[in-house]
Amino acid sequence: MCESWLSALRMYNWTVDLRHFRNAGNYPGYFNRVILSSEVVRFEDTFRAIINEKGSFEITGEVCFWKNYGNAQARDRVTKNLLDHVSEHANWNIFTLAVREIESDPCFANFISLRNACNQAKGFATPITFLAFYNRRDYPMVDKHIANWWNAQRTEYGYEEYPEFSQRDDGWVPPNEDNWNAYIAWTRFCCDYSERIRRNCGLDWRVRDVEIAIWMTQENDLFLTPLE
């Protein structure tokens, strides 16, 4: 029953060379290593600790670059715009507060605050990545691949009454309130399935593990067995 989920998670391979950031040399001590799939949990832990301690802002750029690594045309620009913004002390304080507030109260207004704190007026997936990095146990990531899977498969998994994502022609998810509501539904699904996997498989999965398994499934045209 659980093998399809375990197989999908084992396939996860997202290796990011932070040194590929065009402006890496401007941030000594950062953008100087490769993040393997096996190191992402430690990467998340580092981000959370820095947010809580109001440490150095550069970690935010590393997370942004990591998230956007597959988009070679945009990753440098998006990361530089973020770093230029949060390098100002007042903006960095606003960003750390926005992350903590949306984690404790995941409402659309707090999402808008986080989006603005990221200097991403059109951002959806990247701001949510900061939330997921801050609390990987309760919040999943989202992107066009997840949106495609959710829209096509949620009925089969018993979530047909929950909202779907709206997408542009290129698959990207706009940052509107309807999509925020779809993200909250997606989060509930991931929380539900992390509990089902614990119950059926005896494994302590985070919502991020559920999300990763589904992301791999969508990328590789696989099928995951619905769980009771």
SERO-4910 file (N, C-alpha, C, O; in steps of 0.05 Angstrom, whole numbers):
BEGIN
 pado doro    nc1    nc2    nc3   cac1   cac2   cac3    cc1    cc2    cc3    oc1    oc2    oc3
  Met    A     16    -24      0      0      0      0     17     25      0     10     45    -13
  Cys    A     39     24     14     56     48     17     79     49     -2     93     69     -4
  Glu    A     84     27    -17    108     26    -33    110     47    -54    132     58    -59
  Ser    A     87     54    -66     88     75    -87     98    102    -75    112    117    -88
  Trp    A     89    108    -51     97    133    -38    127    132    -30    141    151    -34
  Leu    A    135    109    -20    164    107    -12    182    108    -37    203    121    -36
  Ser    A    173     95    -58    189     95    -83    192    124    -94    213    132   -103
  Ala    A    170    139    -93    171    166   -104    189    183    -87    205    199    -98
  Leu    A    188    181    -61    206    197    -44    235    189    -48    252    207    -48
  Arg    A    241    164    -51    268    155    -56    280    167    -82    304    170    -84
  Met    A    263    173   -100    272    184   -126    281    213   -125    294    224   -143
  Tyr    A    275    226   -103    280    255   -101    310    261   -104    327    251    -90
  Asn    A    315    279   -123    343    286   -129    343    315   -139    340    320   -162
  Trp    A    347    334   -120    348    362   -128    374    373   -117    377    381    -94
  Thr    A    394    374   -135    421    383   -128    425    411   -138    421    416   -162
  Val    A    432    430   -121    434    458   -128    462    468   -121    471    465    -99
  Asp    A    476    478   -141    503    490   -137    499    520   -133    495    535   -152
  Leu    A    500    529   -108    496    557   -102    517    575   -114    513    599   -118
  Arg    A    540    564   -121    562    579   -133    554    589   -161    568    606   -172
  His    A    533    578   -173    525    587   -199    511    614   -199    506    626   -220
  Phe    A    504    624   -175    492    651   -173    512    671   -184    535    673   -176
  Arg    A    503    687   -203    520    706   -217    534    726   -199    557    734   -204
  Asn    A    521    733   -177    532    753   -159    543    740   -133    545    753   -112
  Ala    A    550    715   -134    558    700   -110    582    713    -96    583    713    -72
  Gly    A    600    725   -112    624    737   -100    618    761    -82    636    770    -67
  Asn    A    594    772    -84    587    796    -68    579    788    -40    573    806    -23
  Tyr    A    577    762    -34    566    753     -8    585    733      4    580    709      3
  Pro    A    608    742     15    627    724     27    615    706     48    599    714     65
  Gly    A    622    680     47    611    661     65    585    648     57    575    629     69
  Tyr    A    574    658     35    549    647     24    552    641     -6    572    649    -18
  Phe    A    533    626    -16    534    618    -45    561    605    -51    573    611    -72
  Asn    A    570    588    -33    597    576    -36    596    546    -34    617    533    -28
  Arg    A    572    533    -37    571    504    -34    549    492    -51    533    507    -63
  Val    A    549    466    -52    528    451    -66    509    440    -45    517    428    -25
  Ile    A    483    443    -50    462    432    -33    451    406    -45    438    407    -66
  Leu    A    457    384    -33    447    358    -42    419    353    -31    411    366    -11
  Ser    A    404    335    -43    378    328    -32    379    320     -3    361    327     13
  Ser    A    400    306      4    403    296     32    409    318     51    408    314     76
  Glu    A    416    342     41    424    364     59    402    385     62    406    406     75
  Val    A    379    381     49    358    401     49    347    406     77    341    429     85
  Val    A    344    384     93    333    387    120    352    406    136    342    423    151
  Arg    A    377    402    134    396    419    149    395    448    138    397    467    154
  Phe    A    391    451    112    388    477    100    363    491    112    364    515    118
  Glu    A    341    476    114    316    487    126    321    495    155    312    516    164
  Asp    A    335    478    170    341    484    198    357    510    201    352    526    219
  Thr    A    376    514    183    393    538    184    376    562    179    379    583    192
  Phe    A    358    560    159    341    583    153    323    590    176    321    614    184
  Arg    A    311    570    189    293    575    212    309    589    234    299    608    247
  Ala    A    332    579    240    348    590    262    355    619    256    354    636    275
  Ile    A    362    625    232    370    653    225    346    671    227    348    694    236
  Ile    A    322    662    218    298    678    221    292    684    250    286    706    257
  Asn    A    294    663    266    287    667    295    307    685    309    299    699    328
  Glu    A    332    684    301    353    700    314    358    726    300    375    742    309
  Lys    A    343    732    278    347    755    262    376    757    254    389    778    257
  Gly    A    386    735    244    414    734    236    419    747    209    405    766    202
  Ser    A    438    737    194    446    750    169    426    745    146    416    722    143
  Phe    A    420    765    131    399    764    110    407    746     86    389    738     71
  Glu    A    432    740     82    441    726     58    428    698     55    425    689     32
  Ile    A    421    685     77    409    659     75    383    660     58    376    640     45
  Thr    A    369    682     59    345    685     44    350    684     14    335    671     -1
  Gly    A    372    695      5    380    694    -23    387    665    -31    380    657    -53
  Glu    A    400    651    -13    407    623    -19    382    606    -23    380    590    -41
  Val    A    362    610     -5    337    595     -8    323    602    -34    312    585    -47
  Cys    A    322    628    -40    310    637    -65    323    625    -89    309    615   -107
  Phe    A    349    625    -90    364    614   -112    359    583   -114    356    573   -136
  Trp    A    359    570    -91    354    541    -90    326    535   -102    324    517   -118
  Lys    A    306    551    -94    279    546   -104    277    550   -135    264    535   -149
  Asn    A    291    571   -145    288    578   -173    310    567   -190    314    575   -213
  Tyr    A    325    548   -180    349    538   -194    342    527   -222    358    530   -240
  Gly    A    319    515   -225    312    503   -250    305    523   -271    302    516   -295
  Asn    A    302    548   -264    295    570   -283    319    587   -287    322    608   -275
  Ala    A    336    578   -305    362    591   -309    359    620   -319    377    636   -314
  Gln    A    337    626   -332    333    653   -343    325    673   -321    330    697   -325
  Ala    A    314    664   -299    303    683   -280    317    681   -252    315    700   -237
  Arg    A    331    660   -247    340    655   -219    359    677   -209    358    684   -186
  Asp    A    377    687   -226    396    707   -217    381    733   -212    386    747   -192
  Arg    A    363    741   -230    349    766   -226    331    765   -202    331    784   -186
  Val    A    316    744   -198    298    742   -175    314    743   -149    306    756   -130
  Thr    A    336    728   -148    352    727   -124    365    754   -118    365    763    -95
  Lys    A    375    767   -138    388    793   -134    367    814   -124    373    830   -106
  Asn    A    344    814   -136    323    833   -128    316    829    -98    312    848    -84
  Leu    A    314    804    -90    308    798    -62    330    807    -44    325    821    -24
  Leu    A    355    801    -51    377    808    -34    381    838    -32    387    849    -11
  Asp    A    378    852    -54    380    881    -53    359    893    -34    364    913    -21
  His    A    335    880    -33    314    890    -16    319    885     13    319    903     30
  Val    A    325    860     20    327    852     48    354    860     60    358    857     84
  Ser    A    373    869     44    399    878     54    395    903     71    412    910     88
  Glu    A    373    918     67    367    941     83    356    931    110    337    915    110
  His    A    367    941    132    361    930    158    331    931    164    320    911    175
  Ala    A    317    952    157    288    954    163    273    933    147    254    921    158
  Asn    A    281    929    122    267    909    106    272    881    115    254    864    114
  Trp    A    296    876    125    302    850    136    285    844    161    276    821    164
  Asn    A    282    863    178    265    860    201    236    855    193    222    838    205
  Ile    A    226    869    173    199    864    163    196    836    152    176    823    156
  Phe    A    217    827    137    216    800    126    215    778    148    198    760    147
  Thr    A    232    780    168    232    760    189    206    759    204    196    738    211
  Leu    A    194    783    208    168    784    222    146    772    204    129    758    214
  Ala    A    147    778    178    127    767    160    127    737    159    106    724    158
  Val    A    151    725    160    153    696    160    141    684    185    126    665    184
  Arg    A    147    696    207    137    685    233    106    689    235     92    672    245
  Glu    A     96    711    224     68    717    226     51    698    209     30    689    217
  Ile    A     60    693    184     45    675    167     46    646    177     27    631    173
  Glu    A     68    639    190     70    612    201     49    608    224     37    587    226
  Ser    A     44    629    240     25    626    262     -3    632    253    -22    623    266
  Asp    A     -7    648    231    -34    655    222    -33    655    191    -29    676    179
  Pro    A    -37    632    178    -35    630    149    -60    640    135    -75    625    123
  Cys    A    -63    667    135    -85    680    121    -75    695     97    -51    699     94
  Phe    A    -93    702     79    -84    715     54    -71    742     60    -51    749     46
  Ala    A    -81    757     79    -68    783     86    -39    779     94    -22    795     86
  Asn    A    -33    758    109     -5    753    117     11    743     93     36    748     92
  Phe    A     -2    729     75     13    722     51     21    746     35     43    748     25
  Ile    A      3    765     32      9    790     18     32    805     32     50    815     18
  Ser    A     32    805     58     54    818     73     81    804     67    101    817     64
  Leu    A     80    777     67    105    762     61    114    767     32    137    771     27
  Arg    A     95    767     14    101    772    -15    114    799    -18    134    802    -32
  Asn    A    104    819     -4    115    846     -6    143    847      7    161    861     -2
  Ala    A    145    832     29    171    832     44    193    818     27    217    823     31
  Cys    A    184    801      8    203    788    -11    210    806    -35    227    799    -51
  Asn    A    196    829    -37    199    846    -61    191    831    -86    204    833   -107
  Gln    A    170    815    -84    160    799   -107    130    804   -111    114    789   -101
  Ala    A    124    825   -124     96    833   -128     80    811   -143     56    808   -139
  Lys    A     93    795   -159     80    774   -174     87    746   -164     81    726   -178
  Gly    A    100    745   -142    110    719   -132     89    703   -117     72    714   -103
  Phe    A     90    677   -121     72    659   -106     89    636    -95     90    631    -71
  Ala    A    102    621   -112    116    597   -104    140    604    -86    145    590    -66
  Thr    A    155    625    -92    179    631    -76    172    641    -48    183    632    -29
  Pro    A    153    660    -45    145    667    -18    136    644     -1    142    641     23
  Ile    A    120    625    -13    111    602      1    134    584      8    133    570     29
  Thr    A    155    584     -8    179    568     -1    191    577     25    200    560     41
  Phe    A    191    602     31    202    612     57    185    602     80    196    595    101
  Leu    A    159    601     76    141    590     97    147    560    101    149    551    124
  Ala    A    150    545     79    155    517     81    183    511     93    186    492    108
  Phe    A    202    527     87    229    524     99    228    530    129    241    517    145
  Tyr    A    211    549    137    210    557    165    195    535    181    202    530    204
  Asn    A    175    523    169    160    502    184    154    479    164    132    478    153
  Arg    A    173    462    160    170    440    141    151    419    149    141    404    132
  Arg    A    144    417    175    126    397    185     97    403    179     81    385    176
  Asp    A     90    429    176     63    437    172     56    450    146     33    452    138
  Tyr    A     77    459    131     71    474    106     87    462     83    112    460     84
  Pro    A     74    455     61     88    445     37     94    468     18     85    491     21
  Met    A    111    462     -1    116    481    -23     95    477    -45     78    459    -43
  Val    A     96    494    -65     78    492    -88     92    503   -112    108    522   -110
  Asp    A     86    492   -135     96    504   -160     77    494   -182     56    482   -176
  Lys    A     83    498   -207     65    491   -229     61    460   -230     40    451   -239
  His    A     82    445   -223     79    416   -224     60    406   -203     43    388   -208
  Ile    A     62    417   -179     43    410   -158     15    419   -166     -4    404   -162
  Ala    A     12    443   -177    -14    453   -185    -26    435   -206    -50    429   -205
  Asn    A    -10    426   -225    -20    407   -246    -30    382   -233    -52    372   -241
  Trp    A    -15    370   -215    -23    345   -202    -48    349   -186    -67    334   -188
  Trp    A    -49    370   -170    -72    376   -153    -98    379   -169   -119    368   -163
  Asn    A    -96    394   -190   -120    399   -207   -130    374   -221   -154    370   -225
  Ala    A   -111    357   -228   -119    332   -243   -126    309   -224   -142    292   -232
  Gln    A   -114    308   -200   -117    284   -184   -132    287   -158   -139    267   -145
  Arg    A   -138    311   -150   -150    314   -123   -176    299   -120   -182    289    -98
  Thr    A   -192    297   -141   -218    283   -140   -214    253   -133   -228    242   -117
  Glu    A   -193    241   -145   -188    213   -141   -180    208   -112   -183    186   -102
  Tyr    A   -169    228    -98   -160    225    -71   -181    235    -51   -175    238    -27
  Gly    A   -205    241    -61   -226    249    -43   -227    278    -36   -240    286    -16
  Tyr    A   -214    295    -51   -214    324    -46   -227    340    -68   -220    363    -73
  Glu    A   -247    328    -81   -260    341   -103   -275    367    -96   -279    384   -113
  Glu    A   -282    370    -70   -297    394    -62   -278    417    -55   -287    439    -49
  Tyr    A   -252    412    -55   -233    432    -48   -225    448    -73   -226    437    -95
  Pro    A   -217    473    -70   -211    490    -94   -186    481   -108   -167    470    -97
  Glu    A   -186    486   -134   -163    480   -151   -147    506   -156   -157    528   -150
  Phe    A   -123    503   -166   -106    526   -173   -114    536   -200   -119    521   -219
  Ser    A   -114    562   -203   -115    574   -230    -87    578   -239    -69    585   -223
  Gln    A    -82    575   -265    -56    576   -276    -55    592   -302    -75    593   -317
  Arg    A    -33    605   -307    -29    619   -333    -24    598   -354    -22    574   -348
  Asp    A    -23    607   -379    -19    588   -401      7    573   -399     10    550   -408
  Asp    A     27    585   -386     53    572   -382     54    554   -357     75    543   -351
  Gly    A     32    552   -343     30    535   -319     35    549   -293     29    538   -272
  Trp    A     47    573   -293     54    587   -268     28    595   -253      8    600   -265
  Val    A     31    597   -227      8    602   -209      8    631   -200     27    639   -186
  Pro    A    -12    647   -208    -13    675   -199    -18    678   -169    -31    660   -158
  Pro    A     -9    699   -157    -12    703   -128    -38    716   -120    -38    737   -108
  Asn    A    -61    704   -127    -86    716   -120    -99    701    -97    -89    680    -88
  Glu    A   -121    711    -86   -133    699    -63   -144    671    -68   -143    654    -51
  Asp    A   -155    667    -92   -165    640    -99   -143    619    -98   -147    597    -88
  Asn    A   -120    627   -107    -97    608   -106    -87    604    -78    -77    583    -71
  Trp    A    -88    625    -62    -81    622    -34   -100    602    -20    -91    584     -5
  Asn    A   -126    603    -26   -145    584    -16   -139    556    -26   -143    536    -11
  Ala    A   -131    554    -51   -123    528    -62    -98    517    -47    -96    493    -42
  Tyr    A    -80    535    -41    -56    527    -26    -63    517      2    -52    497     11
  Ile    A    -82    530     15    -90    520     41   -103    493     39    -99    476     56
  Ala    A   -119    488     18   -130    462     13   -108    441      8   -109    419     18
  Trp    A    -89    448     -8    -66    431    -13    -51    424     12    -42    402     16
  Thr    A    -48    444     30    -34    440     55    -50    420     72    -38    403     85
  Arg    A    -76    423     73    -93    404     88    -90    375     77    -88    356     93
  Phe    A    -89    373     51    -84    347     39    -58    335     48    -56    312     56
  Cys    A    -36    351     47    -10    341     55     -9    333     84      3    313     91
  Cys    A    -22    349    101    -24    342    130    -39    316    133    -31    299    149
  Asp    A    -61    313    119    -78    289    120    -61    265    112    -62    244    125
  Tyr    A    -47    267     90    -32    244     80     -7    238     96      2    215     97
  Ser    A      5    258    109     27    252    127     17    235    150     31    217    159
  Glu    A     -7    241    159    -19    225    181    -26    197    171    -22    177    185
  Arg    A    -37    194    147    -44    168    136    -19    151    132    -20    127    136
  Ile    A      3    163    124     28    148    120     38    139    147     48    117    150
  Arg    A     36    156    167     44    147    194     26    123    203     36    104    215
  Arg    A      0    125    198    -18    105    207    -15     79    191    -16     57    203
  Asn    A    -12     81    165    -11     57    148     17     45    145     20     21    141
  Cys    A     37     62    147     65     54    141     83     55    165    106     44    164
  Gly    A     75     68    186     92     70    210    115     89    206    136     86    219
  Leu    A    112    108    187    134    127    181    127    155    189    104    163    186
  Asp    A    146    169    200    141    197    209    147    216    186    169    227    184
  Trp    A    127    220    169    131    237    146    122    266    153    101    270    166
  Arg    A    137    285    143    129    313    144    110    319    121    109    303    102
  Val    A     97    341    121     81    349     97    100    353     73     92    348     51
  Arg    A    124    362     78    143    365     56    150    339     43    155    338     19
  Asp    A    150    317     58    155    291     46    132    283     27    137    272      6
  Val    A    108    288     36     85    283     19     87    299     -7     83    289    -29
  Glu    A     93    325     -3     96    343    -27    118    333    -46    114    333    -70
  Ile    A    141    325    -35    163    316    -51    155    291    -67    161    289    -91
  Ala    A    142    272    -54    133    247    -67    115    254    -90    117    242   -112
  Ile    A     96    273    -86     78    280   -108     92    295   -130     86    292   -153
  Trp    A    111    312   -123    127    327   -143    142    307   -161    142    310   -185
  Met    A    154    287   -149    168    267   -164    149    251   -181    155    243   -204
  Thr    A    125    245   -171    105    231   -186     97    246   -211     94    235   -233
  Gln    A     92    272   -208     84    289   -230    106    291   -251    101    291   -275
  Glu    A    131    294   -241    154    296   -259    159    271   -275    169    273   -298
  Asn    A    152    248   -264    160    222   -276    135    206   -285    138    182   -292
  Asp    A    112    219   -285     87    206   -295     82    179   -280     78    158   -292
  Leu    A     83    180   -253     79    157   -237     51    158   -224     37    178   -228
  Phe    A     44    137   -210     18    136   -196     22    130   -167     38    112   -160
  Leu    A      9    145   -150     10    140   -121    -16    128   -112    -38    137   -120
  Thr    A    -14    107    -96    -38     93    -86    -53    110    -65    -41    117    -45
  Pro    A    -78    116    -69    -93    130    -48    -94    113    -23    -97     89    -24
  Leu    A    -91    126      0    -90    112     26   -115    118     42   -127    139     40
  Glu    A   -123     98     58   -146    101     75   -138    117    101   -155    121    118
***
